[in-house]
């Protein structure tokens, strides 16, 4: 597929359809810790795409069974969803653009498709506290060898393995502020809203209309969203 067909996709975003297969091992409804993150892009361009036109919000739901994150934006033509199974330690990535729907499954303990991790990460817990989006948060200094920055986690609620979808999987508390790189996108995410919600458990299922692809295929599709090549 030509990259030219992918360029407009990131200006457009879709609502995720939940008419999907049920997981009968889960109750119909679950209590979830909901966080809305504000996305700040650290570069003005992502490949050939100006970042100011990209979505500036990520929604996350944390439960005892799964963690799901969702980025969606304009005109209901694009969504990127990560579903982390906290039991199997596997993350499914679901991509929807212009009605083309694909998913891929990461191996146990593997980061989701498209997420880039530094070769090494060293942490220094400072013990310094701040309130971020209503969450009491502790500052951690991160050193990757090539750059240094701060991230924050919260102890206000507890979920096992809350950060499987991020490079910070060794931190056992939910993140209230952090950095992540998706393909050509370097992003900083900060909690701006937190609350508990009751949600339908079908949100964690992969809808039947999504076609499974390999991880290299999914990463190729994601990368093509940002280039003309």
Secondary structure, 3 states (H helix, E strand, C coil): CCHHHCHHHHHCCCCCCCCCCCCCCCCCEEEEEEEEEEEEECCCEECCEEHHHCCCEEEEEECCCEEEEEEECHHHCEEEEEEEECCCCEEEEEEEECCEEEEEECCCCCCCCCEECCCCCEEEEEEEEEEECCEEEEEEEEECCCCEEEEEEECCCCCCCCCCCCCCCCCCCCEEEEEEEECCEEEEEEEEEEEEEEEEHHHHCCCCCCEECCHHHHHHHHHHCCCCC
